[in-house]
Amino acid sequence: MPRMRRIAEPLRGREACMRTESTEPAAAPAHPPVPAQARIWLAVGLQSFGGGMATLALIRRGFVEERSWITEEEFTRFWAICQLAPGINLIAFAILIGRRLGGAAGAAAALAGMLLPSAAITVAMTAAYASIRESAQVKAALSAVIPTTVGIGLATAIKMGAPLIAAGRRGGAVRLAAAILILGGSALALGLLRLPIVLVLAESGLAGALSYVILPSTGSAESEEEV
Amino acid sequence: MNPLLLFGMMVKASLLSFSGMGNVPSLHADLLARGWATNRQFVESLAVGQVSPGPTGLWVVSLGYLVDGLRGALLACAAIVIPPLLVVAIERGFQRVRHLSAVKGFVHGLGLGVVGTFVVVLLQLLHQNRGSSDPRALGFVLAGLLLASLRRVPVALIIGGAAVAGIVMR
C-alpha cells in the first residue's frame, strides 16, 4: 500500500514540495494561539491552486519551515498516518496538525481555514459554470473536456494503483498474482456482473486479507513492513 | 431529493475511500440509481474539482451544487469532513494492529478494489457521454492521460487547453 510505504520512505518523489532543509533537534511542543494558526490555514486555503500537492507544500511552509511549530518528524509521521484514514488525506492531515497545535479548537480552525475558502471558490466556479452550461460554446468545449478529464482520471488511477501492484510484487509472484486478480476482479464484478459497489469493495478487502493470511510471502523479509 | 439520504451517500462514499477521488465509484452508483445525478454532472464536477483550489476531493462539493444547489454543496462540505475525523482514532489504535497480516491485506485489497472500480466508472462516464466510439474523443483521453502522467503540466492548464481545443475544433 502506498500509505504504509510512505512510512518507510516518506519523502521520495515529493522533493518538490517537501524538501528537507534542516534536521534540527526537536524542541518542546509548540502551542501557538489558535487565531494565529487560523490565519495560516486561511492563507493555505486561499493560495492552494494546483491541487493537493500544492496544498501540502503550503502547509509545510507555514508550519514547519517558517515557524517550526511542527517538526520534520511530526510532519512526515502525520502524513503517513493520514494515508490510512478514510476520505480526503489532506483533511485528515489538517485535523492532526490542528489538534497537535491547539486541541479541538486547533483542529476546527484548521478545517475551517483550509476548507471554507477553497470550497467557496469551488461553489462559485460551479455556479458560474452552471449558468452557461447550456451554451453552444460550452457544449463544444465539453466535448473535449469530458474525454480529457477521463484521461486525467485514468492517470490518477495509475498513480493510485502502481504502488499497490509494487507492494504485491515485493511479496513475491503469488502475492503479485493475487493483487492483479483483485484489481481485475473488482473491475469485472462492477463492469460486467454489475454487483453493488459496497459488495465489490468489501470483497476486495476480504480477498486481500485472505491472500495475506493464506498465501506465502516469497519476497524480501521487509516486504511486509513496506506494504 | 432527500437531503439526509444524499448526505448519507456522500459520507458512505468518503468512508469507503482513501483519497480525493476514491469516492467516485460509490457516489456514481448511488446517485445514478436514484436518478439524482447524470453522467454529465459527474464529469463536469470532476473537471471543476481539478481546476479549483484546495484538495481535488472538493470535486464532490461541485457535484453537490450541481445536483442540489447550495444545500447540496454544504452537505458535501460536511460529508467530506466526517470520515477523516477517524484519523484521530487511527493515530491511537493503528500502531497496535498494523503489523497483523490480515489488516495489511485488507487495506491492500480495498485499495486495489477502489482502483479497479474507479477505472470502470471512468470508462462508463466516457461511454455515456458518447465518447467511446468517437476517435477524436479517444485522442483527448490519451492526451489527458499522457499530460497528467508527466506531472509537469498543471491539471488546470490541461483542462483549460482542452476547452479551447474543443471550441476551436467545433
Interface residues (C-beta under 8 A of the other chain):
Chain A: M1 P2 R3 M4 G45 L46 Q47 S48 F49 G50 G51 G52 T55 I81 C82 Q83 L84 A85 P86 G87 I88 N89 L90 I91 A92 I95 L96 R99 L111 M114 L115 P117 S118 A119 I121 T122 V123 M125 T126 A127 Y129 A130 R133 Q137 A140 A141 L142 S143 A144 V145 I146 P147 T148 T149 V150 G151 I152 G153 L154 A155 T156 A157 I158 M160 G161 L164 A167 G168 A179 I182 L183 G184 G185 S186 A187 L190 G191 P196 I197 V198 V200 L201 E203 S204 G205 L206 A207 G208 A209 L210 S211 Y212 V213 E224 V227
Chain B: K12 S14 L15 L16 S17 F18 S19 G20 M21 G22 N23 V24 P25 S26 A29 D30 R40 V43 E44 S45 L46 A47 V48 G49 Q50 V51 S52 P53 G54 P55 T56 G57 L58 V61 S62 Y65 L66 L70 A73 C77 I80 V81 I82 P83 P84 L85 L86 V87 V88 I90 E91 F94 R98 S101 A102 V103 K104 G105 F106 V107 H108 G109 L110 G111 L112 G113 V114 V115 G116 T117 F118 V119 V120 V121 L122 L123 Q124 L125 L126 N129 G131 A137 L138 G139 F140 V141 L142 A143 G144 L145 L146 L147 A148 S149 P154 V155 A156 I158 I159 A162 A163 V164 A165 G166 I167 M169 R170
